[in-house]
């Protein structure tokens, strides 16, 4: 309890710096997530169409998934140098696998009979996708967004290694200086952000789930 009190006192004394680190961390995390959604959800749609394209897309994102987060960031250093750019790009790539995989699974999981009924009603392929497939697949896709968001928020701590800032600075400085207060302040904040994001997206998922549709 004494350590928690000391940690709180440390955060209070360094409030401006801590607040800035939180904002940088959130900016990197949600900036990367937004870019990843624009890139990888459409790739998941393409993957759901089947054929050789599916194997290529899923294989590519699976390859990214097995590479450690820090390694992805460091591999980008020779091209982009230090700063926020390699961190943002790496976090965007790390968010890709759950977005592609869940979009693919969600769209493939739509009941064939439902699609046939939509076709029987005279819906075009585009109408069938937007009015039937996408709404029914949405809960699974949002689950992918939740997974990606939590992973990105956790991995964003590594941005400190390339000078991108964020809460990782408190963690790395705490380890270097053997300062448990700094380490704990950064770690607790990251955990809190991840849990809050997970909870918020879970609530959003419930709201977006069509009535009568099983949730992932």
C-alpha positions in Angstrom: 0.0 0.0 0.0 2.9 2.4 0.7 4.2 1.9 -2.8 0.8 2.7 -4.3 0.6 5.8 -2.2 4.1 6.8 -3.3 3.2 6.1 -6.9 0.1 8.3 -6.6 2.2 11.1 -5.1 4.7 10.8 -7.9 1.9 11.1 -10.5 0.5 14.1 -8.7 3.9 15.8 -8.6 4.5 15.1 -12.3 0.9 15.6 -13.5 1.7 17.6 -16.6 4.3 15.2 -17.9 2.1 12.2 -17.1 -0.9 13.7 -18.8 1.2 14.4 -21.9 2.4 10.8 -21.9 -1.2 9.5 -21.7 -2.3 11.7 -24.7 0.7 10.6 -26.8 0.0 7.0 -25.9 -3.7 7.3 -26.9 -2.8 9.2 -30.1 -0.4 6.5 -31.2 -2.7 3.7 -30.3 -6.0 5.0 -31.7 -4.3 6.6 -34.7 -2.7 3.2 -35.6 -6.1 1.5 -35.0 -8.0 3.8 -37.2 -5.5 3.4 -40.1 -5.5 -0.3 -39.6 -9.2 -0.5 -39.8 -9.2 1.4 -43.1 -6.6 -1.0 -44.5 -7.2 -4.4 -43.0 -11.0 -4.6 -42.8 -11.3 -4.3 -46.6 -8.5 -6.9 -46.9 -10.6 -9.2 -44.7 -13.6 -8.6 -47.0 -11.4 -9.7 -49.9 -10.2 -12.7 -48.0 -13.7 -13.8 -47.4 -14.3 -14.1 -51.1 -12.2 -17.3 -51.2 -9.7 -18.5 -53.7 -6.0 -18.0 -53.8 -6.4 -14.4 -52.6 -7.6 -15.7 -49.2 -4.5 -17.8 -48.7 -2.2 -14.9 -49.7 -3.9 -12.4 -47.4 -4.3 -14.6 -44.4 -0.7 -15.9 -44.8 0.7 -12.4 -44.9 -1.1 -11.3 -41.8 -0.2 -14.5 -40.0 3.5 -13.8 -40.7 3.2 -10.4 -39.1 1.5 -12.0 -36.1 4.5 -14.2 -35.2 7.0 -11.4 -35.3 7.6 -9.8 -31.8 6.2 -6.3 -31.4 9.5 -4.7 -30.6 11.2 -6.5 -33.6 8.6 -4.9 -35.9 9.3 -1.5 -34.6 13.1 -1.9 -34.8 12.9 -3.3 -38.3 11.4 0.0 -39.4 14.2 2.1 -37.9 16.6 2.0 -40.9 13.8 3.4 -43.1 12.0 5.9 -40.9 14.5 6.7 -38.2 13.6 7.5 -34.6 10.3 9.1 -33.6 6.6 8.5 -34.0 6.6 7.3 -37.6 8.1 3.8 -37.1 6.0 3.3 -34.0 2.8 4.3 -35.8 3.5 2.1 -38.8 4.5 -0.9 -36.6 1.4 -0.5 -34.4 -0.8 -0.3 -37.6 0.8 -3.6 -38.8 0.3 -5.3 -35.4 -3.4 -4.4 -35.4 -3.9 -6.0 -38.8 -4.2 -9.8 -38.0 -7.2 -9.7 -35.7 -9.0 -7.3 -38.1 -8.4 -9.4 -41.2 -9.1 -12.7 -39.5 -12.3 -11.6 -37.7 -13.7 -9.9 -40.8 -13.0 -13.0 -42.8 -14.6 -15.3 -40.2 -17.6 -13.0 -39.7 -18.5 -12.7 -43.3 -17.9 -16.4 -44.0 -20.1 -17.3 -41.0 -23.2 -15.7 -42.4 -25.8 -18.4 -43.0 -26.1 -19.4 -46.6 -29.9 -19.7 -46.4 -30.1 -16.1 -45.3 -28.1 -15.0 -48.3 -30.2 -17.1 -50.6 -33.4 -15.6 -49.2 -31.9 -12.1 -49.8 -31.2 -13.0 -53.4 -34.7 -14.3 -53.8 -36.0 -10.9 -52.7 -34.2 -9.4 -55.6 -31.2 -7.8 -53.8 -28.1 -7.2 -55.9 -24.7 -8.4 -54.7 -23.9 -5.0 -53.3 -27.2 -4.7 -51.5 -26.9 -8.2 -50.1 -23.5 -7.4 -48.7 -24.4 -4.1 -47.1 -27.9 -5.0 -45.9 -27.4 -8.6 -44.9 -23.8 -9.9 -44.7 -22.1 -6.8 -43.1 -24.7 -6.3 -40.3 -24.7 -10.0 -39.4 -20.9 -10.1 -39.5 -20.5 -6.9 -37.5 -20.4 -8.5 -34.0 -17.4 -10.7 -35.0 -15.7 -7.8 -36.8 -16.1 -5.6 -33.7 -14.5 -8.4 -31.6 -11.5 -8.1 -33.9 -11.4 -4.4 -33.3 -11.4 -5.0 -29.6 -8.6 -7.5 -29.8 -6.6 -5.1 -32.0 -7.2 -2.2 -29.7 -6.0 -4.0 -26.6 -3.0 -5.4 -28.4 -2.0 -1.9 -29.8 -2.4 -0.2 -26.4 -0.1 -2.7 -24.8 2.4 -2.7 -27.6 2.5 1.1 -27.7 4.6 1.0 -24.5 7.5 -0.1 -26.8 7.3 3.1 -28.7 9.5 4.6 -26.0 12.4 2.6 -27.4 12.4 4.6 -30.6 11.8 8.0 -29.0 8.1 8.1 -29.8 7.1 8.9 -26.2 4.0 7.6 -24.4 3.6 5.8 -21.2 6.4 3.4 -22.1 8.8 6.2 -21.1 7.7 5.8 -17.5 8.1 2.1 -17.6 11.6 2.1 -19.3 12.8 5.0 -17.1 11.5 3.2 -14.0 13.5 0.1 -15.0 16.6 2.0 -15.8 16.6 4.2 -12.7 15.2 1.4 -10.5 12.3 3.7 -9.6 9.3 1.5 -8.8 7.0 4.5 -8.7 7.7 5.4 -12.3 7.4 1.8 -13.4 4.2 1.3 -11.6 2.7 4.6 -12.7 3.2 3.7 -16.4 2.1 0.0 -16.0 -1.1 0.8 -14.1 -2.0 3.5 -16.6 -1.5 1.2 -19.6 -3.6 -1.6 -17.9 -6.3 0.9 -17.1 -6.4 2.2 -20.7 -6.6 -1.3 -22.1 -9.4 -2.4 -19.7 -11.4 0.8 -20.4 -11.0 0.4 -24.1 -12.0 -3.3 -23.9 -15.1 -2.4 -21.8 -16.1 0.5 -24.1 -15.8 -1.6 -27.3 -17.7 -4.5 -25.6 -20.6 -2.1 -24.9 -20.4 -0.8 -28.5 -20.5 -4.4 -29.7 -23.7 -5.0 -27.8 -25.3 -1.9 -29.3 -24.3 -2.9 -32.8 -25.4 -6.5 -32.6 -28.6 -7.1 -34.6 -31.4 -8.4 -32.5 -31.4 -12.2 -32.4 -27.8 -12.5 -33.5 -25.4 -14.5 -31.3 -22.5 -12.5 -30.1 -18.9 -13.7 -30.5 
